[in-house]
Amino acid sequence: MSQARLAALERPVPALGGFKLAIVALEVRRLLRNRRTVIFSVVMPVIFFLIFGLNRAYAADRFGVGNVSAQIMVSMALYGAVLANSNGGAVVSVERLSGWSRQLRITPLAPVAYVAIKTVTSMTLGLAAVVAVYVAGVVSHKPSMPLGCWAATAALVWVGSILFAAFGLFVGYLIPSENVAQLIGFALLLFSFGGGLFIPLSQFSHPFRVLASYTPLYGLNQLVHYPLGRGAFDWTWLANLAVWLAAFTSGAALLFRRDTARH
């Protein structure tokens, strides 16, 4: 076959590898139709905030430059964001199981664009979780902190939660299963307790606190609360976040290449 004929048969590579906001919008709508994901990622964190963040016994107690209600609001927003990002990324597991990801490989959509679409979709749902909890905080009038802290904590929660979009992709490529959401939920529950998201680590023994500092959610949890709690900044928080982000991203990329080569 002549070179001209071969060139004519080749599909043109679309701009940005096929990444389009229209595809992201479709993916977001598809994700929002999953009631389980929406309830656990967006609704439940709001309910947890309303239960624990409005408790009169301690909600008005001081915490840094704000109060405990504000601390709990940030924690619940972070929990919702990491759930949303993890579940959004792990959708690839079900797509691999159903054969949908294999069908996508015969389209002009580049693999990198496919991963980018999944990440942006996850971050969009994560943003919805953050906004929902913060709106509940505003309406309740209970969280108290400077206006700059509202913006800073919300931004840190949303941007930092990309770590768990990488985690979701990693698990999605590691475990092709319809039960991947349950596995991720259990893992995040352990990460949340280990990272001090639900119970302050100061209430635990020193060996447990040392072990907790190596868990995936520890560094991010400390960073998102820093504008509110202030105190001494610890650079190991950033190191923890960077190491786990590199680990999950590298793991997802390795499994993605292996999955692509296999098919």
GUMARTI-243591 format. One line per 5 residues: number of its first residue (from 1); their letters; for each residue x, y, z of N, C-alpha, C. Coordinates in pm, whole numbers. Example, Ala and Ser with C-alpha at 12.3 -4.5 7.8 and 13.67 -1.06 7.14 Angstrom:
BEGIN
1> AS> 1319,-569,780,1230,-450,780,1320,-330,780  1285,-225,708,1367,-106,714,1290,3,787
This chain:
BEGIN
1> MSQAR> 85,-119,0,0,0,0,89,124,0  55,221,-83,138,339,-98,134,425,28  238,509,41,245,600,155,126,695,155  85,741,37,-28,832,27,-157,767,77  -173,637,43,-293,563,87,-293,547,238
6> LAALE> -177,513,294,-166,497,439,-195,628,510  -141,737,455,-163,868,516,-312,904,515  -380,864,407,-522,895,397,-604,817,498  -557,695,533,-630,611,628,-607,652,773  -501,723,800,-471,765,936,-571,870,983
11> RPVPA> -615,854,1109,-707,952,1164,-630,1074,1211  -680,1192,1182,-611,1312,1230,-619,1320,1383  -511,1366,1443,-509,1381,1588,-584,1509,1624  -690,1500,1704,-768,1621,1738,-690,1713,1830  -730,1838,1833,-665,1935,1921,-679,1892,2065
16> LGGFK> -570,1913,2142,-564,1876,2284,-591,1727,2305  -563,1647,2203,-581,1503,2215,-726,1460,2221  -818,1554,2194,-960,1521,2200,-1027,1572,2327  -950,1640,2412,-1008,1696,2535,-1103,1810,2499  -1228,1797,2542,-1329,1899,2515,-1415,1919,2639
21> LAIVA> -1452,2044,2664,-1538,2074,2777,-1675,2009,2762  -1717,1989,2638,-1846,1924,2615,-1844,1780,2667  -1729,1713,2649,-1716,1576,2701,-1715,1578,2853  -1646,1678,2910,-1643,1690,3056,-1785,1710,3109  -1862,1794,3041,-2000,1819,3085,-2083,1691,3081
26> LEVRR> -2064,1611,2977,-2135,1482,2969,-2092,1389,3082  -1961,1387,3111,-1910,1301,3218,-1964,1346,3353  -1972,1477,3375,-2025,1530,3502,-2171,1490,3518  -2250,1505,3411,-2391,1467,3419,-2406,1318,3446  -2320,1240,3385,-2326,1094,3408,-2291,1061,3552
31> LLRNR> -2193,1131,3607,-2152,1108,3745,-2262,1152,3842  -2329,1262,3810,-2435,1313,3898,-2557,1221,3898  -2572,1141,3793,-2684,1046,3791,-2662,930,3886  -2537,915,3933,-2507,811,4032,-2546,864,4170  -2664,828,4216,-2717,883,4341,-2629,850,4460
36> RTVIF> -2573,731,4460,-2488,691,4571,-2368,785,4585  -2304,816,4473,-2188,905,4475,-2227,1044,4523  -2338,1097,4473,-2382,1230,4513,-2418,1235,4661  -2488,1134,4709,-2529,1133,4850,-2408,1128,4942  -2315,1039,4914,-2200,1023,5004,-2099,1137,4989
41> SVVMP> -2087,1194,4869,-1985,1296,4846,-2033,1437,4876  -2161,1464,4854,-2213,1600,4867,-2311,1615,4983  -2404,1522,4995,-2509,1535,5096,-2459,1497,5235  -2392,1383,5248,-2349,1336,5380,-2255,1432,5452  -2155,1491,5385,-2070,1589,5455,-2149,1707,5511
46> VIFFL> -2252,1750,5439,-2337,1859,5490,-2411,1813,5615  -2463,1692,5612,-2535,1638,5728,-2441,1626,5847  -2319,1577,5823,-2220,1565,5932,-2188,1701,5991  -2175,1802,5904,-2148,1937,5955,-2264,1986,6041  -2386,1964,5996,-2503,2010,6071,-2514,1939,6206
51> IFGLN> -2472,1813,6211,-2479,1737,6336,-2370,1779,6433  -2246,1783,6383,-2131,1807,6472,-2088,1954,6477  -2103,2023,6366,-2056,2162,6362,-2146,2262,6429  -2270,2224,6456,-2364,2315,6520,-2392,2278,6665  -2316,2183,6718,-2335,2140,6857,-2304,2254,6954
56> RAYAA> -2402,2295,7031,-2386,2409,7120,-2282,2386,7229  -2251,2261,7256,-2157,2230,7364,-2016,2279,7334  -1981,2288,7205,-1843,2326,7172,-1831,2409,7044  -1939,2427,6968,-1930,2494,6838,-1870,2634,6847  -1899,2705,6955,-1852,2844,6969,-1714,2854,7034
61> DRFGV> -1656,2742,7076,-1523,2744,7137,-1420,2795,7036  -1319,2864,7084,-1218,2921,6996,-1129,2812,6935  -1094,2834,6809,-996,2750,6740,-917,2841,6649  -794,2870,6686,-711,2960,6607,-774,3097,6598  -796,3145,6475,-858,3276,6455,-1009,3263,6431
66> GNVSA> -1063,3145,6457,-1206,3121,6439,-1262,3041,6553  -1359,2955,6521,-1416,2870,6625,-1419,2725,6578  -1464,2637,6668,-1466,2494,6639,-1564,2462,6526  -1674,2536,6518,-1770,2514,6409,-1703,2534,6273  -1618,2634,6263,-1545,2659,6138,-1447,2546,6110
71> QIMVS> -1381,2497,6214,-1288,2386,6197,-1360,2263,6142  -1476,2232,6199,-1552,2115,6155,-1603,2136,6013  -1643,2258,5979,-1688,2287,5843,-1578,2258,5741  -1456,2302,5770,-1343,2277,5680,-1317,2127,5670  -1324,2057,5783,-1299,1912,5784,-1402,1838,5700
76> MALYG> -1529,1874,5714,-1634,1806,5638,-1627,1839,5489  -1587,1962,5457,-1568,1997,5316,-1454,1914,5256  -1348,1897,5332,-1237,1816,5284,-1279,1671,5266  -1355,1619,5361,-1401,1480,5351,-1487,1462,5226  -1578,1555,5201,-1661,1546,5083,-1580,1556,4955
81> AVLAN> -1482,1645,4954,-1400,1664,4835,-1316,1540,4803  -1257,1478,4905,-1175,1360,4879,-1262,1242,4837  -1383,1233,4892,-1475,1128,4848,-1515,1149,4703  -1550,1272,4669,-1592,1303,4533,-1481,1275,4432  -1361,1321,4463,-1249,1301,4372,-1211,1154,4359
86> SNGGA> -1212,1083,4469,-1176,941,4465,-1277,862,4384  -1405,885,4409,-1509,811,4337,-1513,851,4190  -1490,979,4163,-1487,1023,4024,-1375,958,3945  -1257,946,4008,-1146,882,3940,-1165,732,3926  -1228,671,4026,-1243,526,4026,-1348,477,3927
91> VVSVE> -1420,568,3863,-1518,529,3761,-1451,449,3651  -1322,472,3630,-1250,399,3524,-1252,249,3550  -1266,209,3678,-1271,67,3711,-1393,1,3648  -1509,63,3665,-1632,9,3608,-1628,16,3456  -1569,122,3401,-1560,135,3256,-1470,27,3197
96> RLSGW> -1363,-5,3268,-1276,-114,3221,-1350,-247,3227  -1427,-267,3333,-1500,-393,3352,-1606,-411,3244  -1672,-301,3205,-1778,-309,3105,-1726,-308,2962  -1597,-277,2946,-1539,-272,2812,-1548,-135,2748  -1602,-37,2821,-1617,97,2764,-1483,161,2736
101> SRQLR> -1387,144,2828,-1255,204,2806,-1187,144,2683  -1217,16,2655,-1158,-46,2536,-1218,15,2410  -1346,47,2415,-1411,112,2300,-1354,252,2276  -1322,322,2384,-1268,457,2370,-1133,456,2300  -1060,345,2310,-926,341,2250,-930,338,2098
106> ITPLA> -1044,306,2039,-1051,305,1893,-1099,441,1841  -1121,536,1932,-1157,671,1893,-1032,757,1890  -1040,878,1834,-922,966,1830,-883,1021,1967  -961,993,2072,-932,1046,2204,-799,993,2256  -705,1083,2285,-573,1044,2334,-584,995,2478
111> PVAYV> -500,898,2519,-504,848,2656,-487,958,2761  -394,1051,2734,-371,1160,2830,-496,1247,2843  -564,1270,2731,-687,1350,2734,-795,1277,2812  -801,1145,2799,-899,1065,2873,-878,1080,3023  -753,1070,3066,-721,1086,3209,-753,1228,3254
116> AIKTV> -721,1326,3170,-749,1466,3205,-898,1490,3220  -978,1431,3134,-1123,1445,3142,-1175,1387,3273  -1123,1270,3311,-1165,1207,3437,-1125,1294,3557  -1006,1352,3550,-959,1435,3661,-1044,1561,3675  -1071,1629,3564,-1152,1750,3568,-1294,1718,3615
121> TSMTL> -1347,1604,3571,-1480,1563,3616,-1483,1542,3767  -1380,1474,3819,-1371,1450,3963,-1359,1580,4039  -1276,1671,3989,-1258,1800,4057,-1386,1883,4054  -1467,1868,3950,-1594,1940,3943,-1689,1892,4052  -1696,1761,4071,-1780,1706,4178,-1723,1745,4314
126> GLAAV> -1589,1747,4324,-1526,1790,4449,-1560,1934,4482  -1565,2019,4380,-1603,2159,4402,-1747,2169,4453  -1834,2085,4400,-1973,2084,4445,-1982,2047,4593  -1899,1952,4635,-1899,1910,4775,-1852,2024,4866  -1747,2094,4824,-1694,2207,4903,-1798,2318,4913
131> VAVYV> -1857,2354,4800,-1956,2461,4798,-2075,2427,4886  -2121,2301,4880,-2239,2260,4957,-2215,2277,5107  -2098,2233,5155,-2068,2244,5297,-2051,2389,5340  -1983,2467,5257,-1961,2608,5293,-2091,2688,5289  -2180,2655,5196,-2311,2722,5192,-2389,2688,5319
136> AGVVS> -2381,2562,5362,-2447,2523,5487,-2390,2601,5605  -2257,2626,5602,-2196,2705,5706,-2243,2849,5707  -2254,2908,5588,-2300,3046,5577,-2444,3059,5626  -2529,2967,5583,-2670,2973,5619,-2690,2954,5769  -2607,2868,5830,-2623,2839,5973,-2574,2953,6062
141> HKPSM> -2486,3038,6010,-2428,3151,6085,-2343,3106,6204  -2303,2981,6209,-2227,2931,6324,-2075,2939,6305  -2021,2899,6189,-1875,2910,6172,-1830,3055,6176  -1723,3080,6252,-1670,3216,6264,-1522,3216,6232  -1483,3293,6130,-1342,3312,6096,-1334,3430,6000
146> PLGCW> -1216,3491,5987,-1202,3605,5896,-1240,3569,5753  -1286,3669,5678,-1331,3645,5541,-1222,3581,5456  -1097,3624,5476,-986,3565,5400,-969,3417,5427  -1001,3374,5549,-990,3232,5584,-1096,3149,5513  -1213,3206,5494,-1316,3134,5419,-1266,3102,5279
151> AATAA> -1210,3202,5213,-1161,3182,5076,-1039,3091,5073  -944,3112,5167,-820,3035,5166,-844,2888,5196  -925,2859,5297,-951,2719,5333,-1027,2647,5222  -1128,2716,5164,-1204,2653,5055,-1115,2622,4936  -1027,2716,4900,-937,2696,4786,-839,2582,4813
156> LVWVG> -784,2578,4934,-689,2472,4969,-755,2335,4968  -877,2329,5019,-951,2203,5019,-972,2154,4877  -1019,2243,4790,-1051,2201,4654,-927,2164,4574  -826,2251,4576,-704,2225,4497,-629,2104,4554  -618,2097,4685,-545,1987,4747,-609,1852,4726
161> SILFA> -741,1851,4708,-811,1723,4693,-781,1654,4561  -706,1720,4472,-664,1653,4348,-579,1530,4379  -518,1530,4498,-444,1411,4543,-531,1288,4535  -659,1302,4571,-746,1186,4576,-813,1157,4443  -805,1251,4348,-842,1217,4210,-738,1118,4157
166> AFGLF> -610,1144,4189,-503,1051,4151,-520,918,4221  -560,923,4349,-583,799,4425,-696,718,4361  -805,786,4323,-916,717,4260,-877,652,4129  -801,723,4047,-753,667,3921,-663,546,3946  -577,558,4046,-487,447,4079,-566,323,4118
171> VGYLI> -663,339,4207,-744,224,4249,-829,173,4134  -880,266,4052,-962,225,3939,-888,138,3840  -762,168,3815,-682,85,3725,-626,-39,3795  -618,-34,3927,-565,-148,4003,-669,-256,4023  -795,-215,4047,-900,-311,4083,-1020,-292,3990
176> PSENV> -1034,-374,3886,-1153,-366,3801,-1270,-436,3870  -1351,-361,3941,-1460,-421,4019,-1574,-321,4034  -1697,-373,4036,-1813,-287,4059,-1820,-243,4205  -1744,-309,4292,-1745,-277,4434,-1632,-182,4472  -1571,-119,4372,-1456,-33,4400,-1495,85,4489
181> AQLIG> -1619,135,4477,-1664,248,4560,-1663,211,4708  -1705,88,4739,-1704,44,4878,-1563,32,4931  -1473,-17,4847,-1333,-30,4888,-1271,107,4913  -1302,201,4827,-1249,336,4843,-1308,401,4967  -1437,381,4991,-1500,438,5109,-1435,389,5238
186> FALLL> -1405,260,5243,-1339,204,5361,-1197,259,5376  -1125,269,5265,-988,322,5269,-988,467,5316  -1081,547,5265,-1086,688,5304,-1127,705,5450  -1207,613,5499,-1243,617,5641,-1119,597,5727  -1035,501,5690,-910,478,5761,-817,597,5748
191> FSFGG> -806,652,5627,-720,769,5604,-767,888,5689  -900,904,5699,-955,1018,5773,-924,1009,5922  -938,890,5978,-904,874,6119,-753,886,6138  -677,825,6046,-531,831,6057,-476,970,6037  -543,1051,5954,-496,1186,5926,-546,1289,6023
196> GLFIP> -628,1249,6121,-679,1342,6220,-796,1426,6173  -867,1378,6070,-977,1456,6015,-1099,1453,6106  -1127,1339,6167,-1244,1324,6251,-1214,1347,6400  -1099,1299,6443,-1059,1313,6584,-920,1375,6588  -900,1484,6662,-767,1547,6669,-661,1447,6715
201> LSQFS> -548,1449,6646,-441,1353,6680,-382,1379,6817  -404,1497,6871,-352,1528,7005,-415,1439,7111  -527,1376,7080,-593,1290,7176,-538,1149,7176  -443,1122,7087,-387,987,7078,-245,984,7132  -194,864,7151,-59,846,7204,46,888,7102
206> HPFRV> 167,913,7148,275,959,7060,304,860,6948  314,729,6973,342,637,6861,237,644,6750  110,660,6789,4,669,6688,16,799,6608  52,909,6676,68,1037,6606,182,1031,6505  289,962,6541,402,947,6449,359,865,6327
211> LASYT> 287,757,6351,239,672,6241,142,750,6152  56,831,6214,-44,908,6139,21,1008,6044  137,1059,6080,203,1160,5996,249,1105,5861  243,973,5845,282,912,5718,161,869,5634  41,894,5683,-79,855,5608,-113,958,5500
216> PLYGL> -187,917,5396,-210,1008,5281,-285,1136,5311  -373,1136,5411,-456,1252,5435,-397,1347,5539  -289,1306,5604,-234,1385,5714,-187,1523,5668  -99,1527,5568,-43,1654,5524,-149,1748,5471  -241,1695,5390,-347,1778,5333,-439,1832,5442
221> NQLVH> -473,1749,5539,-559,1792,5649,-496,1906,5728  -367,1896,5754,-298,2002,5828,-292,2132,5746  -269,2119,5617,-256,2237,5531,-387,2314,5518  -499,2242,5500,-625,2312,5479,-673,2383,5606  -629,2335,5722,-669,2398,5847,-572,2508,5893
226> YPLGR> -458,2518,5827,-358,2613,5872,-405,2758,5870  -474,2807,5764,-519,2947,5767,-611,2977,5885  -681,2876,5933,-772,2894,6046,-701,2873,6179  -624,2766,6190,-558,2734,6317,-432,2811,6343  -365,2855,6232,-237,2928,6240,-134,2844,6317
231> GAFDW> -54,2906,6401,52,2832,6469,173,2814,6380  260,2723,6417,384,2699,6343,356,2616,6218  412,2660,6106,396,2585,5981,501,2476,5975  460,2356,5939,550,2242,5931,564,2200,5784  686,2208,5731,709,2176,5590,690,2028,5560
236> TWLAN> 687,1944,5664,662,1801,5640,519,1779,5589  429,1875,5614,293,1862,5560,298,1863,5407  374,1958,5352,388,1965,5207,461,1842,5152  560,1795,5227,634,1677,5184,542,1555,5179  458,1542,5280,363,1431,5284,270,1436,5163
241> LAVWL> 217,1555,5134,126,1571,5021,196,1542,4889  319,1594,4873,393,1575,4748,428,1429,4725  470,1360,4830,511,1219,4817,392,1132,4777  279,1151,4844,162,1069,4812,105,1104,4675  110,1231,4637,63,1270,4505,149,1205,4397
246> AAFTS> 280,1208,4418,372,1144,4323,348,993,4317  325,932,4433,303,787,4439,176,747,4365  66,815,4394,-61,779,4330,-59,811,4180  0,925,4144,7,963,4002,93,865,3924  209,833,3979,299,738,3912,236,600,3902
251> GAALL> 170,558,4010,104,428,4008,-7,423,3905  -88,530,3898,-196,534,3800,-141,534,3658  -33,610,3635,28,616,3501,84,480,3460  150,412,3553,207,281,3524,98,180,3491  -8,178,3571,-118,85,3547,-193,119,3419
256> FRRDT> -202,250,3389,-269,292,3267,-192,243,3144  -58,259,3148,23,211,3034,13,60,3020  12,-10,3132,0,-156,3127,-136,-197,3072  -241,-126,3112,-375,-157,3066,-388,-128,2916  -327,-20,2871,-332,14,2729,-256,-88,2645
261> ARH> -139,-130,2693,-58,-226,2620,-127,-361,2612  -204,-395,2717,-270,-524,2722,-377,-537,2617  -439,-419,2584,-546,-421,2485,-502,-365,2352
